[in-house]
Amino acid sequence: LVVLEDGVITENEISALQTVALNLLDRPVDREELGELCAIAIDNKIQARNYVISVSRRWNKTQRTIALQAMFLGASAEGQLGARQIKLLSSLREILDLTEQEYEMAIEEALEWETV
């Protein structure tokens, strides 16, 4: 959902989402499946922040950390994070009830996903 925040999905973001899917689902996800999921989110006007607020209450610490990692990889797919992305990730850290140290550690671990 974080890759949909700007209304455009790039090749780098598609690649990042495929990396996330491979790490989380232990299977590849093709462009068609990603397209279907993105279309559903867009059609239903699902926003990352609101989605996380509604579903994360049931998540344990590990699930919240993994969710943040996945969202970070999507948000950072184009390289530098913009102000809007930084603000979104910061609010997600608060929603997910992660400390600054847990947040930083989660991001460092997420960067290792790209090398898998």
N, CA, C and O atoms as a printed pandas DataFrame, in Angstrom:
     atom_number atom_name residue_name chain_id  residue_number  x_coord  y_coord  z_coord
0              1         N          LEU        A               1    0.810   -1.206    0.000
1              2        CA          LEU        A               1    0.000    0.000    0.000
2              3         C          LEU        A               1    0.850    1.265    0.000
3              4         O          LEU        A               1    0.437    2.286   -0.550
4              5         N          VAL        A               2    2.025    1.213    0.605
5              6        CA          VAL        A               2    2.854    2.423    0.628
6              7         C          VAL        A               2    3.312    2.820   -0.771
7              8         O          VAL        A               2    3.543    4.001   -1.032
8              9         N          VAL        A               3    3.446    1.853   -1.669
9             10        CA          VAL        A               3    3.867    2.196   -3.026
10            11         C          VAL        A               3    2.748    2.870   -3.812
11            12         O          VAL        A               3    3.005    3.486   -4.846
12            13         N          LEU        A               4    1.533    2.762   -3.343
13            14        CA          LEU        A               4    0.392    3.373   -4.027
14            15         C          LEU        A               4    0.101    4.791   -3.548
15            16         O          LEU        A               4   -0.761    5.470   -4.106
16            17         N          GLU        A               5    0.811    5.240   -2.521
17            18        CA          GLU        A               5    0.544    6.551   -1.926
18            19         C          GLU        A               5    0.654    7.695   -2.933
19            20         O          GLU        A               5   -0.099    8.666   -2.848
20            21         N          ASP        A               6    1.580    7.591   -3.881
21            22        CA          ASP        A               6    1.765    8.682   -4.842
22            23         C          ASP        A               6    0.963    8.484   -6.132
23            24         O          ASP        A               6    1.036    9.313   -7.038
24            25         N          GLY        A               7    0.203    7.397   -6.219
25            26        CA          GLY        A               7   -0.630    7.149   -7.380
26            27         C          GLY        A               7    0.075    6.531   -8.570
27            28         O          GLY        A               7   -0.541    6.314   -9.613
28            29         N          VAL        A               8    1.367    6.243   -8.427
29            30        CA          VAL        A               8    2.159    5.658   -9.510
30            31         C          VAL        A               8    2.949    4.489   -8.951
31            32         O          VAL        A               8    3.484    4.566   -7.845
32            33         N          ILE        A               9    3.024    3.405   -9.716
33            34        CA          ILE        A               9    3.859    2.284   -9.294
34            35         C          ILE        A               9    4.937    2.078  -10.356
35            36         O          ILE        A               9    4.635    1.913  -11.537
36            37         N          THR        A              10    6.185    2.091   -9.925
37            38        CA          THR        A              10    7.324    2.023  -10.835
38            39         C          THR        A              10    7.887    0.605  -10.923
39            40         O          THR        A              10    7.512   -0.280  -10.153
40            41         N          GLU        A              11    8.778    0.415  -11.864
41            42        CA          GLU        A              11    9.445   -0.886  -12.013
42            43         C          GLU        A              11   10.205   -1.258  -10.744
43            44         O          GLU        A              11   10.181   -2.413  -10.321
44            45         N          ASN        A              12   10.882   -0.278  -10.134
45            46        CA          ASN        A              12   11.625   -0.548   -8.899
46            47         C          ASN        A              12   10.686   -0.963   -7.772
47            48         O          ASN        A              12   11.016   -1.838   -6.972
48            49         N          GLU        A              13    9.518   -0.335   -7.712
49            50        CA          GLU        A              13    8.548   -0.696   -6.681
50            51         C          GLU        A              13    7.988   -2.097   -6.924
51            52         O          GLU        A              13    7.778   -2.855   -5.977
52            53         N          ILE        A              14    7.748   -2.439   -8.176
53            54        CA          ILE        A              14    7.287   -3.795   -8.504
54            55         C          ILE        A              14    8.327   -4.802   -8.057
55            56         O          ILE        A              14    7.996   -5.817   -7.443
56            57         N          SER        A              15    9.578   -4.522   -8.363
57            58        CA          SER        A              15   10.666   -5.415   -7.964
58            59         C          SER        A              15   10.749   -5.549   -6.445
59            60         O          SER        A              15   10.949   -6.645   -5.922
60            61         N          ALA        A              16   10.593   -4.417   -5.736
61            62        CA          ALA        A              16   10.629   -4.449   -4.267
62            63         C          ALA        A              16    9.478   -5.289   -3.723
63            64         O          ALA        A              16    9.666   -6.075   -2.794
64            65         N          LEU        A              17    8.289   -5.126   -4.299
65            66        CA          LEU        A              17    7.136   -5.903   -3.855
66            67         C          LEU        A              17    7.348   -7.393   -4.107
67            68         O          LEU        A              17    6.936   -8.224   -3.297
68            69         N          GLN        A              18    7.983   -7.732   -5.213
69            70        CA          GLN        A              18    8.270   -9.139   -5.495
70            71         C          GLN        A              18    9.282   -9.692   -4.502
71            72         O          GLN        A              18    9.179  -10.854   -4.108
72            73         N          THR        A              19   10.253   -8.891   -4.090
73            74        CA          THR        A              19   11.211   -9.311   -3.067
74            75         C          THR        A              19   10.503   -9.540   -1.735
75            76         O          THR        A              19   10.750  -10.534   -1.052
76            77         N          VAL        A              20    9.622   -8.613   -1.376
77            78        CA          VAL        A              20    8.857   -8.742   -0.135
78            79         C          VAL        A              20    8.017  -10.012   -0.175
79            80         O          VAL        A              20    8.010  -10.786    0.783
80            81         N          ALA        A              21    7.318  -10.224   -1.271
81            82        CA          ALA        A              21    6.461  -11.409   -1.391
82            83         C          ALA        A              21    7.272  -12.694   -1.268
83            84         O          ALA        A              21    6.853  -13.635   -0.593
84            85         N          LEU        A              22    8.420  -12.731   -1.915
85            86        CA          LEU        A              22    9.260  -13.926   -1.843
86            87         C          LEU        A              22    9.704  -14.194   -0.413
87            88         O          LEU        A              22    9.748  -15.344    0.022
88            89         N          ASN        A              23   10.032  -13.134    0.319
89            90        CA          ASN        A              23   10.459  -13.289    1.710
90            91         C          ASN        A              23    9.320  -13.663    2.645
91            92         O          ASN        A              23    9.509  -14.447    3.574
92            93         N          LEU        A              24    8.145  -13.109    2.405
93            94        CA          LEU        A              24    7.024  -13.356    3.306
94            95         C          LEU        A              24    6.228  -14.605    2.951
95            96         O          LEU        A              24    5.749  -15.314    3.835
96            97         N          LEU        A              25    6.092  -14.867    1.678
97            98        CA          LEU        A              25    5.239  -15.971    1.237
98            99         C          LEU        A              25    6.016  -17.210    0.808
99           100         O          LEU        A              25    5.437  -18.269    0.564
100          101         N          ASP        A              26    7.327  -17.062    0.720
101          102        CA          ASP        A              26    8.189  -18.154    0.235
102          103         C          ASP        A              26    7.779  -18.639   -1.147
103          104         O          ASP        A              26    7.921  -19.819   -1.470
104          105         N          ARG        A              27    7.276  -17.731   -1.949
105          106        CA          ARG        A              27    6.945  -18.047   -3.336
106          107         C          ARG        A              27    6.987  -16.757   -4.151
107          108         O          ARG        A              27    6.730  -15.672   -3.628
108          109         N          PRO        A              28    7.307  -16.884   -5.416
109          110        CA          PRO        A              28    7.307  -15.680   -6.246
110          111         C          PRO        A              28    5.885  -15.198   -6.523
111          112         O          PRO        A              28    4.942  -15.987   -6.579
112          113         N          VAL        A              29    5.757  -13.900   -6.694
113          114        CA          VAL        A              29    4.493  -13.295   -7.063
114          115         C          VAL        A              29    4.733  -12.564   -8.379
115          116         O          VAL        A              29    5.620  -11.716   -8.471
116          117         N          ASP        A              30    3.935  -12.896   -9.400
117          118        CA          ASP        A              30    4.162  -12.273  -10.702
118          119         C          ASP        A              30    3.466  -10.915  -10.796
119          120         O          ASP        A              30    2.696  -10.522   -9.920
120          121         N          ARG        A              31    3.765  -10.220  -11.881
121          122        CA          ARG        A              31    3.240   -8.867  -12.093
122          123         C          ARG        A              31    1.716   -8.851  -12.142
123          124         O          ARG        A              31    1.083   -7.912  -11.661
124          125         N          GLU        A              32    1.131   -9.898  -12.727
125          126        CA          GLU        A              32   -0.323   -9.953  -12.842
126          127         C          GLU        A              32   -0.990   -9.993  -11.466
127          128         O          GLU        A              32   -1.955   -9.273  -11.212
128          129         N          GLU        A              33   -0.463  -10.844  -10.586
129          130        CA          GLU        A              33   -1.017  -10.933   -9.230
130          131         C          GLU        A              33   -0.838   -9.616   -8.486
131          132         O          GLU        A              33   -1.756   -9.158   -7.806
132          133         N          LEU        A              34    0.343   -9.003   -8.611
133          134        CA          LEU        A              34    0.569   -7.698   -7.979
134          135         C          LEU        A              34   -0.409   -6.663   -8.520
135          136         O          LEU        A              34   -0.956   -5.859   -7.766
136          137         N          GLY        A              35   -0.623   -6.689   -9.824
137          138        CA          GLY        A              35   -1.552   -5.747  -10.443
138          139         C          GLY        A              35   -2.966   -5.901   -9.909
139          140         O          GLY        A              35   -3.658   -4.914   -9.658
140          141         N          GLU        A              36   -3.391   -7.153   -9.736
141          142        CA          GLU        A              36   -4.728   -7.415   -9.203
142          143         C          GLU        A              36   -4.855   -6.879   -7.775
143          144         O          GLU        A              36   -5.855   -6.251   -7.426
144          145         N          LEU        A              37   -3.836   -7.131   -6.961
145          146        CA          LEU        A              37   -3.861   -6.661   -5.573
146          147         C          LEU        A              37   -3.860   -5.132   -5.500
147          148         O          LEU        A              37   -4.585   -4.540   -4.701
148          149         N          CYS        A              38   -3.049   -4.511   -6.332
149          150        CA          CYS        A              38   -3.000   -3.047   -6.351
150          151         C          CYS        A              38   -4.336   -2.469   -6.826
151          152         O          CYS        A              38   -4.812   -1.478   -6.272
152          153         N          ALA        A              39   -4.938   -3.077   -7.844
153          154        CA          ALA        A              39   -6.223   -2.603   -8.358
154          155         C          ALA        A              39   -7.300   -2.682   -7.274
155          156         O          ALA        A              39   -8.113   -1.768   -7.136
156          157         N          ILE        A              40   -7.304   -3.763   -6.515
157          158        CA          ILE        A              40   -8.274   -3.906   -5.422
158          159         C          ILE        A              40   -8.084   -2.795   -4.398
159          160         O          ILE        A              40   -9.050   -2.182   -3.945
160          161         N          ALA        A              41   -6.827   -2.543   -4.037
161          162        CA          ALA        A              41   -6.542   -1.495   -3.044
162          163         C          ALA        A              41   -6.959   -0.123   -3.558
163          164         O          ALA        A              41   -7.536    0.672   -2.815
164          165         N          ILE        A              42   -6.671    0.155   -4.819
165          166        CA          ILE        A              42   -7.028    1.453   -5.400
166          167         C          ILE        A              42   -8.547    1.592   -5.500
167          168         O          ILE        A              42   -9.108    2.620   -5.121
168          169         N          ASP        A              43   -9.208    0.553   -6.012
169          170        CA          ASP        A              43  -10.670    0.596   -6.169
170          171         C          ASP        A              43  -11.381    0.815   -4.837
171          172         O          ASP        A              43  -12.411    1.487   -4.775
172          173         N          ASN        A              44  -10.827    0.248   -3.785
173          174        CA          ASN        A              44  -11.440    0.369   -2.460
174          175         C          ASN        A              44  -10.884    1.530   -1.643
175          176         O          ASN        A              44  -11.232    1.705   -0.475
176          177         N          LYS        A              45  -10.008    2.327   -2.278
177          178        CA          LYS        A              45   -9.413    3.514   -1.641
178          179         C          LYS        A              45   -8.759    3.176   -0.294
179          180         O          LYS        A              45   -8.905    3.904    0.688
180          181         N          ILE        A              46   -8.037    2.056   -0.281
181          182        CA          ILE        A              46   -7.359    1.617    0.934
182          183         C          ILE        A              46   -6.038    2.374    1.056
183          184         O          ILE        A              46   -5.224    2.370    0.133
184          185         N          GLN        A              47   -5.836    3.016    2.188
185          186        CA          GLN        A              47   -4.597    3.745    2.445
186          187         C          GLN        A              47   -3.779    2.984    3.484
187          188         O          GLN        A              47   -4.328    2.379    4.405
188          189         N          ALA        A              48   -2.471    3.024    3.322
189          190        CA          ALA        A              48   -1.569    2.254    4.192
190          191         C          ALA        A              48   -1.819    2.552    5.666
191          192         O          ALA        A              48   -1.970    1.631    6.468
192          193         N          ARG        A              49   -1.863    3.808    6.020
193          194        CA          ARG        A              49   -2.008    4.191    7.438
194          195         C          ARG        A              49   -3.310    3.633    8.023
195          196         O          ARG        A              49   -3.304    3.042    9.103
196          197         N          ASN        A              50   -4.407    3.818    7.320
197          198        CA          ASN        A              50   -5.697    3.351    7.823
198          199         C          ASN        A              50   -5.756    1.826    7.894
199          200         O          ASN        A              50   -6.315    1.262    8.835
200          201         N          TYR        A              51   -5.180    1.171    6.902
201          202        CA          TYR        A              51   -5.160   -0.290    6.906
202          203         C          TYR        A              51   -4.388   -0.807    8.113
203          204         O          TYR        A              51   -4.848   -1.710    8.813
204          205         N          VAL        A              52   -3.206   -0.226    8.355
205          206        CA          VAL        A              52   -2.379   -0.667    9.481
206          207         C          VAL        A              52   -3.095   -0.410   10.807
207          208         O          VAL        A              52   -3.049   -1.246   11.709
208          209         N          ILE        A              53   -3.742    0.716   10.925
209          210        CA          ILE        A              53   -4.497    1.000   12.154
210          211         C          ILE        A              53   -5.537   -0.085   12.395
211          212         O          ILE        A              53   -5.700   -0.559   13.519
212          213         N          SER        A              54   -6.237   -0.475   11.344
213          214        CA          SER        A              54   -7.344   -1.425   11.526
214          215         C          SER        A              54   -6.901   -2.869   11.735
215          216         O          SER        A              54   -7.586   -3.617   12.433
216          217         N          VAL        A              55   -5.791   -3.278   11.160
217          218        CA          VAL        A              55   -5.411   -4.696   11.274
218          219         C          VAL        A              55   -4.303   -4.983   12.281
219          220         O          VAL        A              55   -4.181   -6.116   12.748
220          221         N          SER        A              56   -3.505   -4.000   12.621
221          222        CA          SER        A              56   -2.315   -4.277   13.436
222          223         C          SER        A              56   -2.623   -4.575   14.900
223          224         O          SER        A              56   -1.760   -5.075   15.621
224          225         N          ARG        A              57   -3.809   -4.283   15.337
225          226        CA          ARG        A              57   -4.159   -4.552   16.741
226          227         C          ARG        A              57   -4.022   -6.039   17.084
227          228         O          ARG        A              57   -3.736   -6.401   18.225
228          229         N          ARG        A              58   -4.227   -6.872   16.100
229          230        CA          ARG        A              58   -4.149   -8.323   16.314
230          231         C          ARG        A              58   -2.743   -8.880   16.103
231          232         O          ARG        A              58   -2.505  -10.060   16.361
232          233         N          TRP        A              59   -1.815   -8.054   15.641
233          234        CA          TRP        A              59   -0.467   -8.516   15.336
234          235         C          TRP        A              59    0.399   -8.542   16.580
235          236         O          TRP        A              59    0.277   -7.684   17.454
236          237         N          ASN        A              60    1.281   -9.542   16.653
237          238        CA          ASN        A              60    2.269   -9.561   17.719
238          239         C          ASN        A              60    3.474   -8.714   17.283
239          240         O          ASN        A              60    3.494   -8.192   16.168
240          241         N          LYS        A              61    4.455   -8.580   18.144
241          242        CA          LYS        A              61    5.621   -7.723   17.872
242          243         C          LYS        A              61    6.351   -8.156   16.598
243          244         O          LYS        A              61    6.756   -7.315   15.795
244          245         N          THR        A              62    6.516   -9.463   16.417
245          246        CA          THR        A              62    7.205   -9.972   15.221
246          247         C          THR        A              62    6.437   -9.599   13.964
247          248         O          THR        A              62    7.040   -9.158   12.986
248          249         N          GLN        A              63    5.133   -9.764   13.969
249          250        CA          GLN        A              63    4.318   -9.422   12.807
250          251         C          GLN        A              63    4.361   -7.928   12.516
251          252         O          GLN        A              63    4.400   -7.524   11.354
252          253         N          ARG        A              64    4.356   -7.110   13.556
253          254        CA          ARG        A              64    4.435   -5.656   13.364
254          255         C          ARG        A              64    5.785   -5.268   12.770
255          256         O          ARG        A              64    5.864   -4.383   11.918
256          257         N          THR        A              65    6.843   -5.931   13.222
257          258        CA          THR        A              65    8.182   -5.648   12.702
258          259         C          THR        A              65    8.285   -6.039   11.235
259          260         O          THR        A              65    8.813   -5.279   10.423
260          261         N          ILE        A              66    7.789   -7.203   10.899
261          262        CA          ILE        A              66    7.833   -7.668    9.508
262          263         C          ILE        A              66    7.009   -6.750    8.604
263          264         O          ILE        A              66    7.415   -6.449    7.481
264          265         N          ALA        A              67    5.863   -6.314    9.093
265          266        CA          ALA        A              67    5.035   -5.392    8.314
266          267         C          ALA        A              67    5.785   -4.093    8.045
267          268         O          ALA        A              67    5.759   -3.583    6.925
268          269         N          LEU        A              68    6.447   -3.559    9.057
269          270        CA          LEU        A              68    7.220   -2.334    8.873
270          271         C          LEU        A              68    8.340   -2.559    7.862
271          272         O          LEU        A              68    8.582   -1.709    7.005
272          273         N          GLN        A              69    9.018   -3.689    7.957
273          274        CA          GLN        A              69   10.095   -3.990    7.018
274          275         C          GLN        A              69    9.580   -4.005    5.584
275          276         O          GLN        A              69   10.195   -3.424    4.690
276          277         N          ALA        A              70    8.464   -4.664    5.371
277          278        CA          ALA        A              70    7.881   -4.738    4.034
278          279         C          ALA        A              70    7.493   -3.350    3.533
279          280         O          ALA        A              70    7.734   -3.014    2.373
280          281         N          MET        A              71    6.897   -2.553    4.400
281          282        CA          MET        A              71    6.488   -1.210    4.000
282          283         C          MET        A              71    7.700   -0.326    3.710
283          284         O          MET        A              71    7.671    0.488    2.787
284          285         N          PHE        A              72    8.758   -0.485    4.492
285          286        CA          PHE        A              72    9.972    0.291    4.252
286          287         C          PHE        A              72   10.568   -0.054    2.893
287          288         O          PHE        A              72   10.954    0.842    2.141
288          289         N          LEU        A              73   10.648   -1.343    2.571
289          290        CA          LEU        A              73   11.223   -1.735    1.281
290          291         C          LEU        A              73   10.402   -1.185    0.118
291          292         O          LEU        A              73   10.962   -0.763   -0.894
292          293         N          GLY        A              74    9.100   -1.188    0.256
293          294        CA          GLY        A              74    8.263   -0.607   -0.785
294          295         C          GLY        A              74    8.478    0.887   -0.906
295          296         O          GLY        A              74    8.621    1.410   -2.011
296          297         N          ALA        A              75    8.503    1.577    0.222
297          298        CA          ALA        A              75    8.652    3.034    0.229
298          299         C          ALA        A              75   10.024    3.477   -0.281
299          300         O          ALA        A              75   10.148    4.544   -0.882
300          301         N          SER        A              76   11.039    2.673   -0.047
301          302        CA          SER        A              76   12.403    3.063   -0.412
302          303         C          SER        A              76   12.850    2.488   -1.761
303          304         O          SER        A              76   14.027    2.581   -2.107
304          305         N          ALA        A              77   11.946    1.909   -2.507
305          306        CA          ALA        A              77   12.293    1.243   -3.764
306          307         C          ALA        A              77   12.947    2.179   -4.774
307          308         O          ALA        A              77   13.762    1.743   -5.588
308          309         N          GLU        A              78   12.603    3.438   -4.728
309          310        CA          GLU        A              78   13.180    4.399   -5.673
310          311         C          GLU        A              78   14.459    5.051   -5.146
311          312         O          GLU        A              78   14.956    6.010   -5.737
312          313         N          GLY        A              79   14.987    4.537   -4.047
313          314        CA          GLY        A              79   16.222    5.105   -3.489
314          315         C          GLY        A              79   15.923    5.964   -2.285
315          316         O          GLY        A              79   15.562    5.455   -1.224
316          317         N          GLN        A              80   16.070    7.246   -2.443
317          318        CA          GLN        A              80   15.847    8.183   -1.347
318          319         C          GLN        A              80   14.371    8.243   -0.957
319          320         O          GLN        A              80   13.483    8.193   -1.809
320          321         N          LEU        A              81   14.135    8.349    0.331
321          322        CA          LEU        A              81   12.778    8.537    0.826
322          323         C          LEU        A              81   12.429   10.021    0.776
323          324         O          LEU        A              81   13.219   10.868    1.192
324          325         N          GLY        A              82   11.242   10.324    0.264
325          326        CA          GLY        A              82   10.770   11.703    0.256
326          327         C          GLY        A              82   10.178   12.064    1.601
327          328         O          GLY        A              82    9.989   11.202    2.459
328          329         N          ALA        A              83    9.888   13.330    1.782
329          330        CA          ALA        A              83    9.325   13.810    3.046
330          331         C          ALA        A              83    8.004   13.115    3.361
331          332         O          ALA        A              83    7.739   12.769    4.512
332          333         N          ARG        A              84    7.181   12.912    2.345
333          334        CA          ARG        A              84    5.893   12.249    2.539
334          335         C          ARG        A              84    6.072   10.808    3.019
335          336         O          ARG        A              84    5.350   10.342    3.900
336          337         N          GLN        A              85    7.037   10.115    2.432
337          338        CA          GLN        A              85    7.304    8.721    2.817
338          339         C          GLN        A              85    7.874    8.639    4.226
339          340         O          GLN        A              85    7.504    7.753    4.997
340          341         N          ILE        A              86    8.763    9.549    4.562
341          342        CA          ILE        A              86    9.342    9.573    5.907
342          343         C          ILE        A              86    8.242    9.816    6.940
343          344         O          ILE        A              86    8.202    9.165    7.984
344          345         N          LYS        A              87    7.352   10.759    6.637
345          346        CA          LYS        A              87    6.242   11.050    7.541
346          347         C          LYS        A              87    5.346    9.824    7.698
347          348         O          LYS        A              87    4.937    9.501    8.813
348          349         N          LEU        A              88    5.035    9.139    6.603
349          350        CA          LEU        A              88    4.193    7.943    6.652
350          351         C          LEU        A              88    4.857    6.849    7.477
351          352         O          LEU        A              88    4.218    6.262    8.350
352          353         N          LEU        A              89    6.117    6.570    7.217
353          354        CA          LEU        A              89    6.821    5.519    7.960
354          355         C          LEU        A              89    6.925    5.859    9.442
355          356         O          LEU        A              89    6.818    4.978   10.295
356          357         N          SER        A              90    7.131    7.120    9.744
357          358        CA          SER        A              90    7.196    7.546   11.144
358          359         C          SER        A              90    5.851    7.322   11.835
359          360         O          SER        A              90    5.801    6.852   12.971
360          361         N          SER        A              91    4.773    7.658   11.150
361          362        CA          SER        A              91    3.455    7.441   11.760
362          363         C          SER        A              91    3.164    5.949   11.896
363          364         O          SER        A              91    2.518    5.531   12.857
364          365         N          LEU        A              92    3.635    5.146   10.946
365          366        CA          LEU        A              92    3.443    3.696   11.040
366          367         C          LEU        A              92    4.234    3.115   12.206
367          368         O          LEU        A              92    3.774    2.186   12.869
368          369         N          ARG        A              93    5.421    3.659   12.456
369          370        CA          ARG        A              93    6.214    3.211   13.609
370          371         C          ARG        A              93    5.422    3.429   14.883
371          372         O          ARG        A              93    5.380    2.559   15.752
372          373         N          GLU        A              94    4.796    4.584   14.993
373          374        CA          GLU        A              94    3.997    4.884   16.182
374          375         C          GLU        A              94    2.775    3.977   16.276
375          376         O          GLU        A              94    2.469    3.452   17.346
376          377         N          ILE        A              95    2.084    3.796   15.167
377          378        CA          ILE        A              95    0.900    2.927   15.149
378          379         C          ILE        A              95    1.274    1.502   15.547
379          380         O          ILE        A              95    0.539    0.838   16.278
380          381         N          LEU        A              96    2.422    1.043   15.059
381          382        CA          LEU        A              96    2.869   -0.317   15.340
382          383         C          LEU        A              96    3.516   -0.445   16.714
383          384         O          LEU        A              96    3.929   -1.534   17.113
384          385         N          ASP        A              97    3.602    0.663   17.432
385          386        CA          ASP        A              97    4.133    0.686   18.790
386          387         C          ASP        A              97    5.546    0.118   18.864
387          388         O          ASP        A              97    5.857   -0.725   19.705
388          389         N          LEU        A              98    6.397    0.610   17.951
389          390        CA          LEU        A              98    7.801    0.214   17.941
390          391         C          LEU        A              98    8.648    1.368   18.467
391          392         O          LEU        A              98    8.390    2.531   18.156
392          393         N          THR        A              99    9.650    1.040   19.257
393          394        CA          THR        A              99   10.569    2.064   19.727
394          395         C          THR        A              99   11.452    2.508   18.572
395          396         O          THR        A              99   11.495    1.855   17.529
396          397         N          GLU        A             100   12.143    3.602   18.756
397          398        CA          GLU        A             100   13.068    4.071   17.724
398          399         C          GLU        A             100   14.128    3.005   17.434
399          400         O          GLU        A             100   14.486    2.780   16.278
400          401         N          GLN        A             101   14.625    2.354   18.480
401          402        CA          GLN        A             101   15.633    1.304   18.310
402          403         C          GLN        A             101   15.058    0.108   17.547
403          404         O          GLN        A             101   15.718   -0.428   16.657
404          405         N          GLU        A             102   13.852   -0.310   17.882
405          406        CA          GLU        A             102   13.209   -1.428   17.163
406          407         C          GLU        A             102   12.977   -1.060   15.701
407          408         O          GLU        A             102   13.148   -1.890   14.808
408          409         N          TYR        A             103   12.588    0.182   15.466
409          410        CA          TYR        A             103   12.355    0.692   14.116
410          411         C          TYR        A             103   13.647    0.632   13.297
411          412         O          TYR        A             103   13.658    0.119   12.178
412          413         N          GLU        A             104   14.722    1.156   13.858
413          414        CA          GLU        A             104   16.002    1.164   13.149
414          415         C          GLU        A             104   16.511   -0.246   12.888
415          416         O          GLU        A             104   17.030   -0.525   11.807
416          417         N          MET        A             105   16.369   -1.133   13.858
417          418        CA          MET        A             105   16.814   -2.511   13.697
418          419         C          MET        A             105   15.987   -3.213   12.619
419          420         O          MET        A             105   16.525   -3.977   11.817
420          421         N          ALA        A             106   14.705   -2.956   12.604
421          422        CA          ALA        A             106   13.826   -3.562   11.602
422          423         C          ALA        A             106   14.239   -3.126   10.196
423          424         O          ALA        A             106   14.265   -3.941    9.273
424          425         N          ILE        A             107   14.556   -1.863   10.037
425          426        CA          ILE        A             107   14.963   -1.357    8.731
426          427         C          ILE        A             107   16.297   -1.965    8.304
427          428         O          ILE        A             107   16.461   -2.347    7.145
428          429         N          GLU        A             108   17.241   -2.057    9.223
429          430        CA          GLU        A             108   18.527   -2.677    8.905
430          431         C          GLU        A             108   18.337   -4.123    8.453
431          432         O          GLU        A             108   18.968   -4.567    7.494
432          433         N          GLU        A             109   17.473   -4.850    9.140
433          434        CA          GLU        A             109   17.198   -6.240    8.769
434          435         C          GLU        A             109   16.483   -6.312    7.423
435          436         O          GLU        A             109   16.728   -7.234    6.646
436          437         N          ALA        A             110   15.612   -5.365    7.141
437          438        CA          ALA        A             110   14.880   -5.352    5.871
438          439         C          ALA        A             110   15.830   -5.177    4.694
439          440         O          ALA        A             110   15.617   -5.751    3.626
440          441         N          LEU        A             111   16.865   -4.391    4.890
441          442        CA          LEU        A             111   17.830   -4.181    3.809
442          443         C          LEU        A             111   18.523   -5.480    3.425
443          444         O          LEU        A             111   18.986   -5.621    2.293
444          445         N          GLU        A             112   18.600   -6.425    4.348
445          446        CA          GLU        A             112   19.187   -7.730    4.049
446          447         C          GLU        A             112   18.276   -8.572    3.167
447          448         O          GLU        A             112   18.755   -9.480    2.489
448          449         N          TRP        A             113   16.971   -8.294    3.159
449          450        CA          TRP        A             113   16.040   -9.039    2.300
450          451         C          TRP        A             113   16.416   -8.872    0.832
451          452         O          TRP        A             113   16.257   -9.793    0.031
452          453         N          GLU        A             114   16.910   -7.705    0.491
453          454        CA          GLU        A             114   17.226   -7.414   -0.910
454          455         C          GLU        A             114   18.358   -8.279   -1.418
455          456         O          GLU        A             114   18.498   -8.453   -2.629
456          457         N          THR        A             115   19.165   -8.822   -0.536
457          458        CA          THR        A             115   20.293   -9.637   -0.977
458          459         C          THR        A             115   19.961  -11.117   -1.039
459          460         O          THR        A             115   20.795  -11.928   -1.440
460          461         N          VAL        A             116   18.735  -11.472   -0.641
461          462        CA          VAL        A             116   18.326  -12.874   -0.642
462          463         C          VAL        A             116   18.019  -13.318   -2.049
463          464         O          VAL        A             116   17.654  -14.473   -2.266
